[in-house]
Amino acid sequence: MLAINYSDWHDCCKGIFGLPNNRSYLQYYPFTKLTDWEREWVMSEQFFIKYIKSGLFTYWEESWLITNHYIMKSSGEFRRAYLISPLMHLVYLTIGKYIADCFKGIRNSLITVYYAGNFGENRFYYNKDYDIFYKDLNAQKNDYQYFIKTDIKGFYDNINIDLLFSFIKDKTGGKNRELTQRELFLYKELLLMLGRGRFPLVENHTTSSFLATMVYLDEFDEGLWHYLQNYAPEIDGY
């Protein structure tokens, strides 16, 4: 049985089903074809217990539909990505929300971090947080003379799944939620399957973005902050 809660499942379904139908993402398209009754059924506790919590959904061949996809970056390059089945999209999202509620990072609270969505506010799409990010940058232009922008080439392709889950293991235990070794193993195997052996970059998926940003880069951000505080006294006002 999966270590996910019905309340998380309901919130994730409600958030995805509530997106406007004109969203220009292939991953969201199947959800626009559901009837109101079908949406209510999928969100119900009966459906969750019978098919999701029990793991019965894994016996449906359609659940494991994975196809190659590519996302164009601002530079014009293409980033490897995947499209997954609608049901697996919801399961993966619910797992991400569960991990997010357990995760306790070490990143300094003064560091502002954004990802594609916001689990704390049940926001599971990219646009709003990207807009907030750029508004934040523009607001800082009056206070700072310089910006340093870095881009880690091939970042998603080079995420080490073993290292990722060692971070999750060491930094989970919030809100009375604990992850057992068995649960971590199941989550890890699911990610490897969705990503065909690598980190699964699913189009506009909040879980992938959260794991890559909030979890995987947590110690890096804290290390950079520590360096600036202790070894670069000539750099201040950042």
Backbone as CSV, one residue per row, in Angstrom:
resi,resn,N_x,N_y,N_z,CA_x,CA_y,CA_z,C_x,C_y,C_z
1,MET,0.838,-1.195,0.000,0.000,0.000,0.000,0.876,1.249,0.000
2,LEU,0.464,2.257,-0.739,1.242,3.480,-0.853,1.061,4.367,0.366
3,ALA,2.141,5.021,0.770,2.086,5.940,1.910,1.619,7.304,1.432
4,ILE,0.363,7.395,1.100,-0.244,8.668,0.724,-1.601,8.753,1.411
5,ASN,-2.061,9.983,1.633,-3.305,10.205,2.343,-4.427,10.574,1.385
6,TYR,-5.651,10.237,1.775,-6.790,10.607,0.951,-6.924,12.123,0.838
7,SER,-6.648,12.834,1.924,-6.768,14.300,1.877,-5.837,14.890,0.820
8,ASP,-4.621,14.323,0.709,-3.683,14.794,-0.318,-4.200,14.450,-1.716
9,TRP,-4.710,13.230,-1.862,-5.270,12.805,-3.151,-6.397,13.734,-3.567
10,HIS,-7.293,14.024,-2.657,-8.434,14.901,-2.951,-7.966,16.293,-3.350
11,ASP,-6.994,16.835,-2.604,-6.485,18.172,-2.912,-5.822,18.213,-4.283
12,CYS,-5.047,17.176,-4.608,-4.351,17.143,-5.894,-5.338,17.010,-7.049
13,CYS,-6.327,16.129,-6.900,-7.351,15.968,-7.942,-8.116,17.261,-8.129
14,LYS,-8.527,17.860,-7.032,-9.297,19.104,-7.102,-8.492,20.209,-7.781
15,GLY,-7.199,20.283,-7.448,-6.357,21.312,-8.045,-6.189,21.129,-9.543
16,ILE,-5.970,19.893,-9.985,-5.792,19.625,-11.411,-7.113,19.769,-12.160
17,PHE,-8.195,19.256,-11.605,-9.493,19.349,-12.275,-9.993,20.783,-12.354
18,GLY,-9.493,21.635,-11.469,-9.942,23.019,-11.456,-9.182,23.924,-12.400
19,LEU,-8.171,23.385,-13.097,-7.419,24.212,-14.044,-8.297,24.581,-15.235
20,PRO,-8.132,25.784,-15.787,-8.892,26.160,-16.982,-8.628,25.202,-18.136
21,ASN,-9.620,24.961,-18.932,-9.489,24.008,-20.039,-8.566,24.496,-21.151
22,ASN,-8.208,25.773,-21.135,-7.371,26.290,-22.220,-5.884,26.202,-21.909
23,ARG,-5.511,25.448,-20.872,-4.087,25.271,-20.573,-3.385,24.609,-21.755
24,SER,-2.271,25.180,-22.162,-1.605,24.709,-23.378,-0.543,23.667,-23.071
25,TYR,-0.901,22.642,-22.304,0.022,21.566,-21.989,-0.626,20.236,-22.358
26,LEU,0.111,19.420,-23.107,-0.426,18.120,-23.506,-0.746,17.253,-22.296
27,GLN,0.062,17.383,-21.235,-0.137,16.551,-20.059,-1.508,16.781,-19.421
28,TYR,-2.050,17.980,-19.559,-3.340,18.304,-18.950,-4.531,17.957,-19.834
29,TYR,-4.300,17.739,-21.108,-5.405,17.590,-22.052,-6.417,16.508,-21.670
30,PRO,-5.979,15.299,-21.271,-6.976,14.255,-20.939,-7.937,14.656,-19.830
31,PHE,-7.490,15.491,-18.905,-8.370,15.884,-17.802,-9.535,16.744,-18.279
32,THR,-9.359,17.422,-19.396,-10.431,18.267,-19.914,-11.564,17.433,-20.510
33,LYS,-11.325,16.146,-20.739,-12.320,15.272,-21.347,-13.176,14.530,-20.318
34,LEU,-12.870,14.688,-19.040,-13.645,14.018,-18.003,-14.974,14.737,-17.775
35,THR,-16.000,13.968,-17.537,-17.287,14.559,-17.174,-17.255,14.940,-15.693
36,ASP,-18.223,15.732,-15.267,-18.299,16.127,-13.858,-18.433,14.897,-12.961
37,TRP,-19.221,13.916,-13.406,-19.403,12.702,-12.605,-18.088,11.939,-12.477
38,GLU,-17.347,11.842,-13.576,-16.066,11.133,-13.549,-15.070,11.822,-12.618
39,ARG,-15.071,13.128,-12.614,-14.168,13.857,-11.720,-14.529,13.605,-10.256
40,GLU,-15.802,13.637,-9.944,-16.240,13.386,-8.579,-15.896,11.963,-8.145
41,TRP,-16.017,11.008,-9.044,-15.709,9.611,-8.738,-14.221,9.430,-8.467
42,VAL,-13.389,10.003,-9.301,-11.946,9.885,-9.113,-11.510,10.565,-7.809
43,MET,-12.167,11.654,-7.428,-11.821,12.369,-6.199,-12.367,11.698,-4.945
44,SER,-13.266,10.759,-5.102,-13.944,10.169,-3.950,-13.020,9.289,-3.122
45,GLU,-13.333,9.156,-1.852,-12.542,8.306,-0.962,-12.691,6.839,-1.341
46,GLN,-13.858,6.467,-1.853,-14.087,5.085,-2.279,-13.140,4.700,-3.408
47,PHE,-13.009,5.567,-4.400,-12.093,5.318,-5.515,-10.658,5.240,-5.001
48,PHE,-10.293,6.164,-4.110,-8.934,6.213,-3.585,-8.567,4.928,-2.866
49,ILE,-9.429,4.476,-1.977,-9.148,3.276,-1.196,-9.110,2.025,-2.077
50,LYS,-10.057,1.945,-3.012,-10.195,0.741,-3.824,-9.083,0.601,-4.859
51,TYR,-8.676,1.711,-5.479,-7.743,1.611,-6.601,-6.360,2.200,-6.340
52,ILE,-6.259,3.261,-5.552,-4.983,3.955,-5.379,-4.240,3.459,-4.147
53,LYS,-4.856,3.585,-2.988,-4.198,3.169,-1.751,-3.835,1.686,-1.780
54,SER,-4.688,0.883,-2.397,-4.433,-0.559,-2.478,-3.348,-0.917,-3.482
55,GLY,-3.051,0.007,-4.395,-2.080,-0.269,-5.453,-2.678,-0.991,-6.647
56,LEU,-4.007,-1.170,-6.653,-4.655,-1.900,-7.740,-4.466,-1.215,-9.086
57,PHE,-4.307,0.103,-9.078,-4.133,0.834,-10.334,-2.886,0.380,-11.090
58,THR,-1.925,-0.208,-10.382,-0.690,-0.646,-11.042,-0.921,-1.844,-11.950
59,TYR,-2.073,-2.511,-11.804,-2.387,-3.655,-12.653,-3.009,-3.232,-13.979
60,TRP,-3.334,-1.955,-14.123,-3.899,-1.467,-15.381,-2.758,-1.078,-16.314
61,GLU,-2.721,-1.681,-17.463,-1.652,-1.396,-18.422,-1.603,0.077,-18.788
62,GLU,-2.790,0.703,-18.855,-2.859,2.108,-19.260,-2.163,3.036,-18.257
63,SER,-2.057,2.591,-17.004,-1.424,3.437,-15.985,0.048,3.678,-16.290
64,TRP,0.662,2.767,-17.018,2.098,2.840,-17.265,2.430,3.428,-18.631
65,LEU,1.479,4.133,-19.214,1.745,4.810,-20.480,2.772,5.918,-20.269
66,ILE,3.893,5.827,-20.942,4.948,6.837,-20.881,5.429,7.087,-22.306
67,THR,5.467,8.338,-22.699,5.913,8.637,-24.052,6.906,9.790,-24.029
68,ASN,7.814,9.801,-24.982,8.812,10.866,-25.057,8.154,12.196,-25.396
69,HIS,8.730,13.245,-24.860,8.219,14.588,-25.102,9.403,15.542,-24.993
70,TYR,9.281,16.709,-25.585,10.375,17.673,-25.531,9.823,19.055,-25.220
71,ILE,10.532,19.766,-24.346,10.145,21.106,-23.949,11.184,22.080,-24.480
72,MET,10.729,23.139,-25.158,11.664,24.120,-25.700,12.075,25.110,-24.616
73,LYS,13.385,25.276,-24.445,13.915,26.239,-23.493,13.954,27.624,-24.133
74,SER,14.168,28.654,-23.321,14.201,30.028,-23.834,15.331,30.233,-24.828
75,SER,16.375,29.387,-24.743,17.506,29.487,-25.658,17.216,28.869,-27.020
76,GLY,16.077,28.187,-27.129,15.736,27.508,-28.371,16.103,26.040,-28.356
77,GLU,16.853,25.616,-27.343,17.202,24.203,-27.211,15.993,23.411,-26.705
78,PHE,16.058,22.104,-26.915,14.982,21.236,-26.443,15.455,20.451,-25.230
79,ARG,14.568,20.373,-24.242,14.842,19.612,-23.029,14.040,18.316,-23.073
80,ARG,14.705,17.196,-22.795,14.023,15.907,-22.764,12.997,15.876,-21.647
81,ALA,11.815,15.374,-21.972,10.764,15.261,-20.965,9.886,14.068,-21.313
82,TYR,8.888,13.820,-20.467,7.976,12.704,-20.684,6.536,13.156,-20.476
83,LEU,5.636,12.443,-21.129,4.211,12.516,-20.839,3.822,11.192,-20.212
84,ILE,3.036,11.247,-19.148,2.622,10.027,-18.464,1.094,9.956,-18.433
85,SER,0.572,8.817,-18.053,-0.877,8.625,-18.046,-1.527,9.587,-17.046
86,PRO,-2.763,9.996,-17.287,-3.443,10.927,-16.372,-3.506,10.415,-14.937
87,LEU,-3.795,9.116,-14.760,-3.891,8.579,-13.408,-2.537,8.604,-12.715
88,MET,-1.476,8.245,-13.442,-0.144,8.272,-12.852,0.281,9.705,-12.547
89,HIS,-0.178,10.645,-13.350,0.095,12.059,-13.078,-0.444,12.435,-11.697
90,LEU,-1.659,12.007,-11.397,-2.272,12.313,-10.102,-1.573,11.575,-8.966
91,VAL,-1.199,10.320,-9.186,-0.495,9.549,-8.165,0.863,10.182,-7.858
92,TYR,1.602,10.512,-8.895,2.923,11.127,-8.734,2.808,12.477,-8.025
93,LEU,1.752,13.216,-8.336,1.519,14.509,-7.693,1.221,14.327,-6.207
94,THR,0.405,13.325,-5.889,0.053,13.068,-4.492,1.266,12.620,-3.689
95,ILE,2.119,11.815,-4.303,3.367,11.404,-3.640,4.235,12.629,-3.363
96,GLY,4.321,13.523,-4.330,5.108,14.734,-4.137,4.583,15.582,-2.993
97,LYS,3.278,15.697,-2.903,2.686,16.475,-1.812,2.963,15.817,-0.467
98,TYR,2.907,14.498,-0.433,3.196,13.776,0.809,4.644,14.005,1.245
99,ILE,5.580,13.896,0.292,6.993,14.120,0.610,7.218,15.560,1.046
100,ALA,6.558,16.505,0.368,6.723,17.920,0.704,6.293,18.205,2.141
101,ASP,5.231,17.543,2.592,4.767,17.741,3.960,5.695,17.099,4.983
102,CYS,6.481,16.139,4.547,7.438,15.470,5.441,8.793,16.173,5.461
103,PHE,9.119,16.878,4.389,10.483,17.367,4.179,10.805,18.568,5.067
104,LYS,11.983,18.522,5.682,12.479,19.626,6.506,13.898,19.951,6.048
105,GLY,14.030,20.921,5.165,15.330,21.272,4.610,16.162,22.115,5.552
106,ILE,17.427,22.332,5.167,18.351,23.126,5.982,18.619,24.485,5.354
107,ARG,18.047,24.766,4.208,18.249,26.023,3.488,17.854,27.208,4.376
108,ASN,18.692,28.251,4.401,18.403,29.441,5.186,17.062,30.039,4.781
109,SER,16.283,30.448,5.769,14.932,30.953,5.509,14.922,32.250,4.706
110,LEU,16.062,32.944,4.634,16.135,34.185,3.868,16.339,33.931,2.371
111,ILE,16.605,32.679,2.004,16.759,32.336,0.592,15.369,32.084,0.003
112,THR,15.054,32.796,-1.060,13.753,32.630,-1.715,13.880,31.619,-2.844
113,VAL,13.026,30.613,-2.832,13.099,29.538,-3.817,11.723,29.355,-4.457
114,TYR,11.724,29.168,-5.771,10.482,28.932,-6.499,10.573,27.616,-7.269
115,TYR,9.446,26.980,-7.440,9.368,25.803,-8.301,8.026,25.824,-9.022
116,ALA,7.771,24.837,-9.845,6.568,24.842,-10.695,5.337,24.476,-9.887
117,GLY,4.826,25.441,-9.159,3.666,25.217,-8.312,3.998,25.511,-6.867
118,ASN,3.092,25.126,-5.981,3.322,25.334,-4.561,2.456,24.336,-3.789
119,PHE,3.081,23.302,-3.236,2.332,22.267,-2.522,1.615,22.830,-1.301
120,GLY,2.245,23.786,-0.636,1.646,24.348,0.558,0.336,25.067,0.277
121,GLU,0.200,25.617,-0.914,-1.011,26.340,-1.292,-1.864,25.553,-2.284
122,ASN,-1.553,24.270,-2.456,-2.300,23.407,-3.387,-2.381,24.021,-4.787
123,ARG,-1.246,24.530,-5.229,-1.151,25.095,-6.572,-0.238,24.182,-7.382
124,PHE,-0.808,23.553,-8.415,-0.086,22.498,-9.118,0.158,22.833,-10.584
125,TYR,0.438,24.087,-10.861,0.755,24.487,-12.224,1.863,25.535,-12.202
126,TYR,2.438,25.784,-13.341,3.709,26.492,-13.463,3.563,28.015,-13.503
127,ASN,2.511,28.489,-14.169,2.457,29.884,-14.592,2.513,30.894,-13.447
128,LYS,1.711,30.715,-12.424,1.616,31.727,-11.377,2.926,31.909,-10.637
129,ASP,3.585,30.816,-10.286,4.836,30.934,-9.536,5.958,31.499,-10.396
130,TYR,5.926,31.198,-11.698,6.905,31.811,-12.608,6.684,33.312,-12.670
131,ASP,5.416,33.726,-12.685,5.074,35.145,-12.709,5.518,35.821,-11.410
132,ILE,5.302,35.166,-10.275,5.727,35.711,-8.983,7.246,35.853,-8.935
133,PHE,7.944,34.844,-9.487,9.409,34.865,-9.524,9.922,36.102,-10.264
134,TYR,9.352,36.377,-11.449,9.823,37.525,-12.225,9.416,38.855,-11.600
135,LYS,8.275,38.893,-10.950,7.885,40.108,-10.235,8.845,40.381,-9.089
136,ASP,9.298,39.328,-8.440,10.266,39.461,-7.353,11.590,39.999,-7.883
137,LEU,12.037,39.459,-9.022,13.281,39.959,-9.619,13.176,41.439,-9.978
138,ASN,12.066,41.805,-10.596,11.885,43.205,-10.995,11.822,44.124,-9.787
139,ALA,11.246,43.635,-8.696,11.151,44.451,-7.488,12.521,44.704,-6.876
140,GLN,13.478,43.785,-7.119,14.813,43.915,-6.535,15.742,44.814,-7.353
141,LYS,15.317,45.180,-8.542,16.196,45.951,-9.424,16.588,47.301,-8.824
142,ASN,15.739,47.869,-8.016,16.042,49.170,-7.417,17.019,49.069,-6.258
143,ASP,17.193,47.871,-5.714,18.042,47.701,-4.531,19.420,47.128,-4.840
144,TYR,19.551,46.459,-5.994,20.814,45.799,-6.308,21.315,46.194,-7.691
145,GLN,22.618,46.328,-7.792,23.230,46.757,-9.046,23.483,45.593,-9.993
146,TYR,23.746,44.425,-9.441,24.120,43.283,-10.268,23.237,42.067,-9.978
147,PHE,23.066,41.267,-11.018,22.442,39.955,-10.878,23.393,38.916,-11.465
148,ILE,23.465,37.774,-10.843,24.247,36.673,-11.382,23.284,35.540,-11.707
149,LYS,23.210,35.182,-12.971,22.328,34.101,-13.400,23.177,32.909,-13.814
150,THR,22.871,31.746,-13.277,23.594,30.533,-13.640,22.606,29.497,-14.159
151,ASP,23.082,28.646,-15.014,22.254,27.568,-15.557,23.097,26.297,-15.556
152,ILE,22.648,25.305,-14.825,23.395,24.043,-14.749,23.052,23.210,-15.977
153,LYS,23.982,23.063,-16.871,23.735,22.366,-18.133,23.393,20.896,-17.877
154,GLY,22.312,20.451,-18.494,21.902,19.060,-18.345,21.529,18.705,-16.921
155,PHE,21.002,19.676,-16.172,20.743,19.469,-14.747,19.844,18.264,-14.487
156,TYR,18.688,18.212,-15.131,17.728,17.139,-14.842,18.294,15.765,-15.213
157,ASP,18.992,15.708,-16.343,19.554,14.428,-16.778,20.638,13.925,-15.828
158,ASN,21.231,14.823,-15.062,22.341,14.435,-14.193,21.959,14.344,-12.725
159,ILE,20.674,14.443,-12.420,20.248,14.251,-11.036,20.461,12.785,-10.651
160,ASN,21.154,12.576,-9.566,21.438,11.234,-9.071,20.282,10.783,-8.186
161,ILE,19.547,9.768,-8.617,18.369,9.315,-7.889,18.740,8.796,-6.497
162,ASP,19.851,8.083,-6.396,20.284,7.576,-5.095,20.563,8.725,-4.126
163,LEU,21.250,9.760,-4.631,21.558,10.915,-3.788,20.278,11.658,-3.410
164,LEU,19.372,11.792,-4.370,18.093,12.445,-4.105,17.369,11.773,-2.952
165,PHE,17.310,10.453,-2.972,16.569,9.755,-1.938,17.327,9.674,-0.618
166,SER,18.621,9.838,-0.659,19.348,9.946,0.608,19.001,11.268,1.281
167,PHE,18.810,12.330,0.476,18.366,13.612,1.029,16.962,13.490,1.616
168,ILE,16.076,12.824,0.879,14.707,12.655,1.355,14.699,11.865,2.662
169,LYS,15.485,10.802,2.712,15.545,9.959,3.909,16.033,10.746,5.119
170,ASP,17.053,11.589,4.927,17.671,12.305,6.038,16.863,13.510,6.510
171,LYS,15.943,13.982,5.658,15.286,15.259,5.971,13.767,15.173,5.952
172,THR,13.221,14.031,6.294,11.772,13.903,6.355,11.346,13.547,7.772
173,GLY,10.142,13.959,8.099,9.616,13.704,9.435,8.812,14.865,9.968
174,GLY,8.240,15.658,9.073,7.443,16.804,9.498,5.969,16.476,9.596
175,LYS,5.239,17.246,10.392,3.782,17.147,10.523,3.325,15.721,10.841
176,ASN,4.076,15.063,11.721,3.724,13.707,12.155,3.730,12.694,11.006
177,ARG,4.449,12.979,9.951,4.533,12.053,8.836,5.956,11.506,8.753
178,GLU,6.074,10.228,8.712,7.375,9.575,8.597,7.368,8.678,7.365
179,LEU,8.513,8.569,6.723,8.649,7.689,5.565,9.494,6.485,5.957
180,THR,8.948,5.307,5.784,9.671,4.081,6.101,10.604,3.717,4.949
181,GLN,11.499,2.781,5.202,12.406,2.304,4.164,11.619,1.710,2.987
182,ARG,10.562,0.986,3.311,9.736,0.382,2.256,9.094,1.452,1.376
183,GLU,8.575,2.492,2.007,7.931,3.567,1.256,8.940,4.308,0.381
184,LEU,10.121,4.577,0.927,11.165,5.220,0.143,11.568,4.370,-1.056
185,PHE,11.645,3.063,-0.835,11.985,2.146,-1.923,10.927,2.186,-3.021
186,LEU,9.648,2.169,-2.641,8.565,2.210,-3.625,8.589,3.514,-4.411
187,TYR,8.802,4.612,-3.724,8.852,5.908,-4.398,10.031,5.962,-5.380
188,LYS,11.160,5.450,-4.927,12.358,5.469,-5.769,12.149,4.637,-7.033
189,GLU,11.590,3.447,-6.871,11.350,2.585,-8.028,10.339,3.215,-8.979
190,LEU,9.343,3.897,-8.436,8.359,4.565,-9.280,9.015,5.666,-10.100
191,LEU,9.867,6.473,-9.477,10.561,7.536,-10.208,11.435,6.960,-11.308
192,LEU,12.160,5.896,-11.002,13.027,5.279,-12.002,12.213,4.731,-13.171
193,MET,11.040,4.219,-12.875,10.193,3.681,-13.933,9.625,4.800,-14.801
194,LEU,9.169,5.888,-14.155,8.611,7.011,-14.911,9.683,7.685,-15.767
195,GLY,10.911,7.718,-15.260,11.994,8.365,-15.992,12.834,7.407,-16.799
196,ARG,12.389,6.126,-16.878,13.119,5.099,-17.634,14.582,5.030,-17.208
197,GLY,14.751,4.987,-15.890,16.084,4.837,-15.330,16.745,6.128,-14.921
198,ARG,16.105,7.264,-15.236,16.665,8.560,-14.869,15.606,9.383,-14.139
199,PHE,15.987,10.569,-13.715,15.046,11.442,-13.051,13.915,11.800,-14.018
200,PRO,12.652,11.630,-13.611,11.535,11.851,-14.541,11.135,13.320,-14.653
201,LEU,11.527,13.954,-15.735,11.082,15.319,-15.998,9.758,15.230,-16.760
202,VAL,8.660,15.314,-16.038,7.322,15.244,-16.628,6.845,16.659,-16.895
203,GLU,6.224,16.869,-18.032,5.831,18.218,-18.435,5.017,18.918,-17.356
204,ASN,5.529,20.077,-16.924,4.830,20.954,-15.982,4.351,20.207,-14.733
205,HIS,5.171,19.327,-14.218,4.756,18.538,-13.057,5.387,19.084,-11.781
206,THR,4.553,19.394,-10.807,5.015,20.014,-9.578,5.947,19.108,-8.786
207,THR,5.690,17.799,-8.787,6.543,16.884,-8.023,7.969,16.876,-8.560
208,SER,8.127,16.761,-9.874,9.477,16.762,-10.455,10.201,18.053,-10.114
209,SER,9.505,19.178,-10.227,10.119,20.467,-9.947,10.475,20.602,-8.472
210,PHE,9.589,20.155,-7.593,9.854,20.231,-6.157,11.074,19.391,-5.778
211,LEU,11.133,18.153,-6.258,12.249,17.277,-5.906,13.575,17.827,-6.426
212,ALA,13.566,18.361,-7.651,14.800,18.864,-8.250,15.263,20.163,-7.607
213,THR,14.326,20.978,-7.148,14.651,22.308,-6.638,14.748,22.336,-5.116
214,MET,13.648,22.033,-4.459,13.577,22.163,-3.008,14.398,21.092,-2.280
215,VAL,14.446,19.899,-2.839,15.140,18.794,-2.165,16.588,18.677,-2.639
216,TYR,16.792,18.507,-3.938,18.122,18.187,-4.455,19.110,19.348,-4.272
217,LEU,18.635,20.592,-4.366,19.525,21.749,-4.268,19.534,22.373,-2.873
218,ASP,18.894,21.736,-1.919,18.799,22.289,-0.567,20.175,22.528,0.047
219,GLU,21.029,21.515,0.040,22.351,21.649,0.649,23.260,22.563,-0.166
220,PHE,23.076,22.571,-1.488,23.872,23.471,-2.319,23.568,24.926,-1.972
221,ASP,22.276,25.264,-1.867,21.892,26.638,-1.537,22.411,27.038,-0.161
222,GLU,22.290,26.131,0.794,22.773,26.434,2.138,24.300,26.573,2.144
223,GLY,24.984,25.757,1.346,26.439,25.864,1.257,26.887,27.184,0.659
224,LEU,26.166,27.652,-0.361,26.489,28.942,-0.975,26.256,30.072,0.019
225,TRP,25.164,29.999,0.739,24.859,31.008,1.756,25.955,31.026,2.833
226,HIS,26.358,29.864,3.272,27.402,29.762,4.295,28.716,30.353,3.794
227,TYR,29.044,30.106,2.533,30.286,30.650,1.974,30.253,32.173,1.939
228,LEU,29.146,32.730,1.480,29.046,34.183,1.396,29.109,34.827,2.776
229,GLN,28.515,34.161,3.746,28.495,34.704,5.103,29.860,34.669,5.772
230,ASN,30.639,33.617,5.504,31.846,33.377,6.285,33.154,33.575,5.536
231,TYR,33.126,33.488,4.208,34.388,33.529,3.464,34.439,34.599,2.385
232,ALA,33.402,35.405,2.280,33.403,36.460,1.269,32.921,37.774,1.890
233,PRO,33.685,38.322,2.831,33.239,39.530,3.536,33.080,40.739,2.623
234,GLU,33.756,40.697,1.455,33.637,41.839,0.539,32.305,41.828,-0.210
235,ILE,31.562,40.732,-0.089,30.249,40.616,-0.741,29.180,40.767,0.333
236,ASP,28.404,41.826,0.231,27.330,41.998,1.204,26.081,42.541,0.481
237,GLY,25.029,42.692,1.195,23.813,43.237,0.619,23.210,42.355,-0.450
238,TYR,23.176,41.050,-0.222,22.636,40.116,-1.209,21.369,39.489,-0.679
